Amino acid sequence: MGKLVEEVRLWNTPIIGAYLLWKFTHGYCKGHPHGDAPVALLHFIATAILTNKELLKPINNQRDDLQSYIRSFEMSKTSDILLSIQQRVKDKCEYTLNAIDIAISEGLLVWDLESGKIYPRNLTSTVGRGKALKSTIKREGDKAEILGRWLSQHDLPAIEAYLKVVF
């Protein structure tokens, strides 16, 4: 039981969330037609999706875009899971704010208070032996980057409409 408790503790820490939001922001900037950064509100949606196994599972490079992601739930008759995103955004609000705070304090993200956008920092340092990310965290970081690319193709009202989220 100790290993399960440790895993739950690990995934509930905003430090993992900080990494995922950094990867999400990178993906968004890379995928945006003008290289723009996401507004902070999108990080709340990203956290709601990235911290749920059912919502995270269909994110992969074989899907072209956000619409394909949404269709995957409709085709598998689990579209009700998409409706849970709104509540998850509310439930994960404090977690998201903590993750953003950690990412900013550790130099992963920069929040422009004028525009409300969050920018990723490019890191060039290498990880020392024994300090590399676990493969599951790295995989989820890759999914966060894919999600960022998908969301970068739409404006906030379109994302809200697709995911049935209201701010």
Contacts in CASP RR format, 6 or more apart in sequence:
PFRMAT RR
TARGET T0000
AUTHOR 0000-0000-0000
METHOD contacts of the structure
MODEL  1
MGKLVEEVRLWNTPIIGAYLLWKFTHGYCKGHPHGDAPVALLHFIATAIL
TNKELLKPINNQRDDLQSYIRSFEMSKTSDILLSIQQRVKDKCEYTLNAI
DIAISEGLLVWDLESGKIYPRNLTSTVGRGKALKSTIKREGDKAEILGRW
LSQHDLPAIEAYLKVVF
10 16 0 8 1.000
11 51 0 8 1.000
12 95 0 8 1.000
14 95 0 8 1.000
14 98 0 8 1.000
14 99 0 8 1.000
14 101 0 8 1.000
14 102 0 8 1.000
15 99 0 8 1.000
15 102 0 8 1.000
16 99 0 8 1.000
16 137 0 8 1.000
17 47 0 8 1.000
17 50 0 8 1.000
17 51 0 8 1.000
17 95 0 8 1.000
17 99 0 8 1.000
17 102 0 8 1.000
17 103 0 8 1.000
18 99 0 8 1.000
18 100 0 8 1.000
18 102 0 8 1.000
18 103 0 8 1.000
18 106 0 8 1.000
18 108 0 8 1.000
18 109 0 8 1.000
19 103 0 8 1.000
19 108 0 8 1.000
19 133 0 8 1.000
19 137 0 8 1.000
19 141 0 8 1.000
20 46 0 8 1.000
20 47 0 8 1.000
20 50 0 8 1.000
20 99 0 8 1.000
20 140 0 8 1.000
20 141 0 8 1.000
20 144 0 8 1.000
21 43 0 8 1.000
21 46 0 8 1.000
21 47 0 8 1.000
21 96 0 8 1.000
21 99 0 8 1.000
21 100 0 8 1.000
21 103 0 8 1.000
21 108 0 8 1.000
21 109 0 8 1.000
21 118 0 8 1.000
21 144 0 8 1.000
22 103 0 8 1.000
22 108 0 8 1.000
22 109 0 8 1.000
22 120 0 8 1.000
22 121 0 8 1.000
23 141 0 8 1.000
23 142 0 8 1.000
23 144 0 8 1.000
23 145 0 8 1.000
24 38 0 8 1.000
24 43 0 8 1.000
24 46 0 8 1.000
24 50 0 8 1.000
24 144 0 8 1.000
24 145 0 8 1.000
24 147 0 8 1.000
24 148 0 8 1.000
25 37 0 8 1.000
25 38 0 8 1.000
25 43 0 8 1.000
25 109 0 8 1.000
25 118 0 8 1.000
25 119 0 8 1.000
25 120 0 8 1.000
25 148 0 8 1.000
26 120 0 8 1.000
26 145 0 8 1.000
27 144 0 8 1.000
27 145 0 8 1.000
27 146 0 8 1.000
27 148 0 8 1.000
27 149 0 8 1.000
27 152 0 8 1.000
28 37 0 8 1.000
28 38 0 8 1.000
28 42 0 8 1.000
28 148 0 8 1.000
28 149 0 8 1.000
28 151 0 8 1.000
28 152 0 8 1.000
29 35 0 8 1.000
29 36 0 8 1.000
29 37 0 8 1.000
29 38 0 8 1.000
29 119 0 8 1.000
29 120 0 8 1.000
29 152 0 8 1.000
30 145 0 8 1.000
30 149 0 8 1.000
30 152 0 8 1.000
31 148 0 8 1.000
31 149 0 8 1.000
31 152 0 8 1.000
31 153 0 8 1.000
32 152 0 8 1.000
32 153 0 8 1.000
33 152 0 8 1.000
33 153 0 8 1.000
35 152 0 8 1.000
36 117 0 8 1.000
36 152 0 8 1.000
37 112 0 8 1.000
37 117 0 8 1.000
37 118 0 8 1.000
37 119 0 8 1.000
37 120 0 8 1.000
38 117 0 8 1.000
38 118 0 8 1.000
38 148 0 8 1.000
38 151 0 8 1.000
38 152 0 8 1.000
39 115 0 8 1.000
39 116 0 8 1.000
39 117 0 8 1.000
39 118 0 8 1.000
39 156 0 8 1.000
40 100 0 8 1.000
40 111 0 8 1.000
40 116 0 8 1.000
40 117 0 8 1.000
40 118 0 8 1.000
41 156 0 8 1.000
41 167 0 8 1.000
42 151 0 8 1.000
42 156 0 8 1.000
42 159 0 8 1.000
43 96 0 8 1.000
43 99 0 8 1.000
43 100 0 8 1.000
43 118 0 8 1.000
44 89 0 8 1.000
44 92 0 8 1.000
44 93 0 8 1.000
44 96 0 8 1.000
45 85 0 8 1.000
45 89 0 8 1.000
45 151 0 8 1.000
45 159 0 8 1.000
45 163 0 8 1.000
45 165 0 8 1.000
46 144 0 8 1.000
46 147 0 8 1.000
46 148 0 8 1.000
46 151 0 8 1.000
47 89 0 8 1.000
47 92 0 8 1.000
47 95 0 8 1.000
47 96 0 8 1.000
47 99 0 8 1.000
48 55 0 8 1.000
48 85 0 8 1.000
48 88 0 8 1.000
48 89 0 8 1.000
48 91 0 8 1.000
48 92 0 8 1.000
49 55 0 8 1.000
49 56 0 8 1.000
49 59 0 8 1.000
49 85 0 8 1.000
49 88 0 8 1.000
49 147 0 8 1.000
50 56 0 8 1.000
50 140 0 8 1.000
50 143 0 8 1.000
50 144 0 8 1.000
50 147 0 8 1.000
51 88 0 8 1.000
51 92 0 8 1.000
51 95 0 8 1.000
52 84 0 8 1.000
52 88 0 8 1.000
54 78 0 8 1.000
54 81 0 8 1.000
55 81 0 8 1.000
55 82 0 8 1.000
55 84 0 8 1.000
55 85 0 8 1.000
55 88 0 8 1.000
56 140 0 8 1.000
56 143 0 8 1.000
58 69 0 8 1.000
58 72 0 8 1.000
58 73 0 8 1.000
59 69 0 8 1.000
59 143 0 8 1.000
59 146 0 8 1.000
59 147 0 8 1.000
60 143 0 8 1.000
60 146 0 8 1.000
61 146 0 8 1.000
63 69 0 8 1.000
63 72 0 8 1.000
63 150 0 8 1.000
65 150 0 8 1.000
65 153 0 8 1.000
66 150 0 8 1.000
66 151 0 8 1.000
66 153 0 8 1.000
66 154 0 8 1.000
66 159 0 8 1.000
66 162 0 8 1.000
67 162 0 8 1.000
69 150 0 8 1.000
70 82 0 8 1.000
70 162 0 8 1.000
70 163 0 8 1.000
73 79 0 8 1.000
73 81 0 8 1.000
73 82 0 8 1.000
82 163 0 8 1.000
82 164 0 8 1.000
83 164 0 8 1.000
85 163 0 8 1.000
85 164 0 8 1.000
85 165 0 8 1.000
86 164 0 8 1.000
86 165 0 8 1.000
86 166 0 8 1.000
89 165 0 8 1.000
100 109 0 8 1.000
100 111 0 8 1.000
100 118 0 8 1.000
103 109 0 8 1.000
104 110 0 8 1.000
104 111 0 8 1.000
107 121 0 8 1.000
108 120 0 8 1.000
108 121 0 8 1.000
108 123 0 8 1.000
109 118 0 8 1.000
109 119 0 8 1.000
109 120 0 8 1.000
109 121 0 8 1.000
110 118 0 8 1.000
110 119 0 8 1.000
110 120 0 8 1.000
110 121 0 8 1.000
111 117 0 8 1.000
111 118 0 8 1.000
111 119 0 8 1.000
112 118 0 8 1.000
112 119 0 8 1.000
127 133 0 8 1.000
151 159 0 8 1.000
154 162 0 8 1.000
156 167 0 8 1.000
159 165 0 8 1.000
160 166 0 8 1.000
160 167 0 8 1.000
END
